[in-house]
Amino acid sequence: MTPAPVVFLVDVDNTLLDNDRIQDDLKRHLEREFGALCRDRYWAILEALFVELGYRDYLGALQRYRTEHPHDVHLMAMSSYLVDYPFANRLYPGSLDVLEKLRASGPTVILSDGDVVFQPRKVQRSGIWEAVEGHVLIYIHKEEELDDVARRYPAQHYVLVDDKPRILAAVKEAWGERVTTIFPRQGQYARDAKAYRPADLTVERIGDLLTHDLSELLSPEVTR
């Protein structure tokens, strides 16, 4: 396969989709329908799985919660809330327009972490899957799968858009000048930026890329 001049790799949670608000909605729903104790216990399980797996496994946390409450018939309603959540309502302004703009300059691929059920559902129901015509990669630890990414989408240069400074720094360490990293400073990980190597380009929100000159992203020497 002939390498493309550039391939854009774009994260989902807190990059295109306001995952912090989704979590807030879920907490409110749990408290309203099941009480504060249920909310707190479910969230404790969710965070423990995050430490264990490296991503938030919402359905896995529900399964683990179920083992503690095997006779709670309300858990089915809880799973329906997760699966049927209107993710499209939580897209950041301009998210799909940014994907359209990137696609005009090169292949654009969703590069995300997550489980094999809930994360694809989120990408599909939000409209992101359709916006990139199904070019979606979901790994357990995406920063450890760069060889697979390059095999599936070979390119002379990559542009990675991600809200997590840790991921941006890890990919920059691995790929060096082969990648330009972009940090949308939004979501809960924005405060982590000082702990890691700065991204090549920082924007306040994903929609800012609509007015950005993409041509400079193809150069390894991006103006900071």
C-alpha positions in Angstrom: 0.0 0.0 0.0 1.4 3.4 -1.0 1.8 5.7 2.0 -0.5 8.7 2.1 1.3 12.1 2.4 -0.6 12.6 5.7 -3.0 10.7 7.9 -5.0 12.4 10.6 -5.6 10.4 13.8 -8.3 11.8 16.1 -9.3 10.7 19.6 -12.9 10.6 20.7 -13.5 11.2 24.5 -13.0 14.8 25.5 -11.5 15.5 22.0 -14.6 15.3 19.8 -17.1 14.3 22.5 -17.6 15.9 25.9 -17.1 12.8 27.9 -17.0 14.8 31.2 -20.6 15.8 30.6 -21.6 12.3 29.8 -20.1 11.1 33.1 -22.0 13.9 34.9 -25.2 12.8 33.3 -24.6 9.2 34.3 -23.9 10.2 37.9 -27.1 12.2 38.1 -29.1 9.4 36.5 -27.7 6.8 38.9 -28.5 9.0 42.0 -31.9 9.8 40.8 -32.9 6.3 39.9 -30.9 4.2 42.3 -29.7 6.4 45.1 -26.4 8.0 46.1 -25.0 4.7 47.6 -25.5 2.9 44.2 -23.9 5.8 42.4 -20.9 5.9 44.6 -20.4 2.1 44.5 -20.7 1.9 40.8 -18.3 4.8 40.3 -15.8 3.2 42.7 -15.9 0.0 40.6 -15.6 2.0 37.4 -12.5 3.8 38.6 -10.9 0.6 39.9 -11.4 -0.9 36.4 -9.9 2.2 34.9 -6.7 1.6 36.9 -6.8 -2.1 36.0 -7.6 -1.8 32.3 -6.4 1.7 31.3 -9.8 2.8 30.0 -13.3 3.2 31.6 -15.3 0.1 31.1 -18.8 1.3 31.8 -20.5 -2.0 31.0 -17.8 -4.1 32.7 -18.4 -2.0 35.8 -22.1 -2.7 35.6 -21.4 -6.4 35.3 -19.1 -6.3 38.4 -21.7 -4.3 40.3 -24.3 -7.0 39.4 -22.2 -9.7 41.1 -22.6 -7.7 44.3 -26.4 -7.3 43.8 -27.5 -10.4 41.8 -31.2 -9.8 42.6 -31.4 -6.1 41.6 -33.9 -6.1 38.7 -33.3 -2.4 38.1 -29.9 -3.1 36.6 -31.5 -3.7 33.2 -32.7 -0.1 33.1 -29.3 1.0 34.0 -27.7 -0.8 31.1 -30.4 0.6 28.7 -29.4 4.1 29.8 -25.8 3.5 28.9 -26.5 1.8 25.6 -29.2 4.3 24.4 -27.5 7.5 25.6 -27.9 10.3 23.0 -24.1 10.8 22.4 -24.7 13.1 19.5 -26.0 15.7 21.9 -22.5 15.8 23.6 -20.4 16.5 20.5 -18.2 19.5 21.0 -19.2 22.4 18.7 -17.6 22.0 15.3 -16.4 18.4 15.9 -17.9 16.9 12.8 -17.0 19.9 10.7 -13.4 19.5 11.8 -13.4 15.8 10.7 -14.8 17.0 7.3 -12.0 19.5 7.0 -9.3 17.0 7.9 -10.7 14.5 5.4 -10.3 17.1 2.7 -6.5 17.0 3.4 -6.0 13.3 3.9 -7.3 10.1 5.3 -8.9 10.7 8.7 -9.0 7.9 11.3 -10.6 7.7 14.7 -7.9 6.4 17.2 -9.5 5.6 20.6 -9.2 3.4 23.6 -12.0 1.4 25.1 -14.0 -1.8 25.3 -15.4 -3.6 22.3 -19.1 -2.9 22.9 -19.7 0.5 24.5 -16.9 2.5 22.8 -18.0 1.5 19.3 -21.6 2.2 20.2 -20.5 5.7 21.4 -18.7 6.4 18.1 -21.6 5.2 16.0 -24.5 6.9 17.9 -22.6 10.2 18.0 -22.3 10.3 14.2 -18.5 10.1 14.3 -18.3 6.7 12.7 -20.3 7.9 9.7 -18.2 11.1 9.5 -15.0 9.2 9.0 -16.7 6.5 6.8 -15.9 3.7 9.3 -12.2 4.4 9.6 -12.2 3.6 13.3 -9.5 2.0 15.4 -10.2 1.1 19.1 -7.5 -0.4 21.1 -6.9 -1.2 24.8 -3.8 1.0 24.9 -3.5 2.8 21.6 -0.1 4.3 22.3 1.2 0.7 22.3 -0.3 -0.1 18.9 1.4 2.4 16.7 2.9 -0.3 14.5 -0.6 -1.7 13.8 -1.9 1.8 13.1 1.0 2.4 10.6 0.3 -0.9 8.9 -3.3 -0.2 8.5 -2.9 3.4 7.5 0.6 4.0 6.1 1.7 7.6 5.8 4.7 9.8 5.3 3.4 11.9 8.2 0.8 11.7 10.9 -1.2 14.3 12.7 -2.5 13.2 16.1 -5.3 15.1 17.8 -5.9 14.1 21.4 -6.9 15.7 24.7 -4.5 13.6 26.8 -1.0 15.1 27.2 0.3 11.6 28.3 -0.8 10.1 25.0 0.6 12.9 22.9 3.9 12.7 24.6 4.1 8.9 24.3 3.4 9.0 20.5 5.8 11.9 20.0 8.5 9.9 21.8 7.8 6.9 19.6 7.4 8.6 16.2 9.4 11.8 16.6 9.2 14.1 13.6 7.0 11.6 11.9 4.1 13.0 13.8 2.6 16.4 14.6 0.7 16.4 17.9 -2.3 18.7 18.6 -3.7 19.2 22.1 -7.3 20.5 22.4 -7.1 22.0 25.9 -10.6 20.7 27.0 -11.8 18.1 29.4 -10.5 16.8 32.7 -6.9 16.0 31.4 -6.2 19.6 30.4 -4.6 20.3 33.8 -2.0 17.5 33.2 -0.3 19.3 30.4 2.5 20.7 32.5 3.6 17.2 33.5 4.4 16.1 29.9 6.3 17.3 26.8 4.3 20.1 25.2 2.3 19.3 22.1 3.4 20.7 18.8 0.2 22.7 18.6 -2.3 23.6 21.4 -5.8 24.9 20.7 -8.4 25.9 23.3 -11.1 23.8 21.7 -11.5 21.3 18.8 -13.5 23.8 16.8 -10.5 26.1 16.6 -9.0 23.8 14.0 -11.7 25.0 11.5 -9.9 28.3 11.2 -6.4 26.9 11.4 -4.1 26.5 8.4 -3.6 22.8 8.1 -0.7 23.1 5.7 1.7 23.9 8.5 0.7 20.7 10.3 2.5 18.8 7.5 5.8 20.3 8.5 7.8 18.8 11.4 8.7 22.3 12.5 5.3 23.5 13.8 5.2 27.0 15.2 4.5 26.8 18.9 
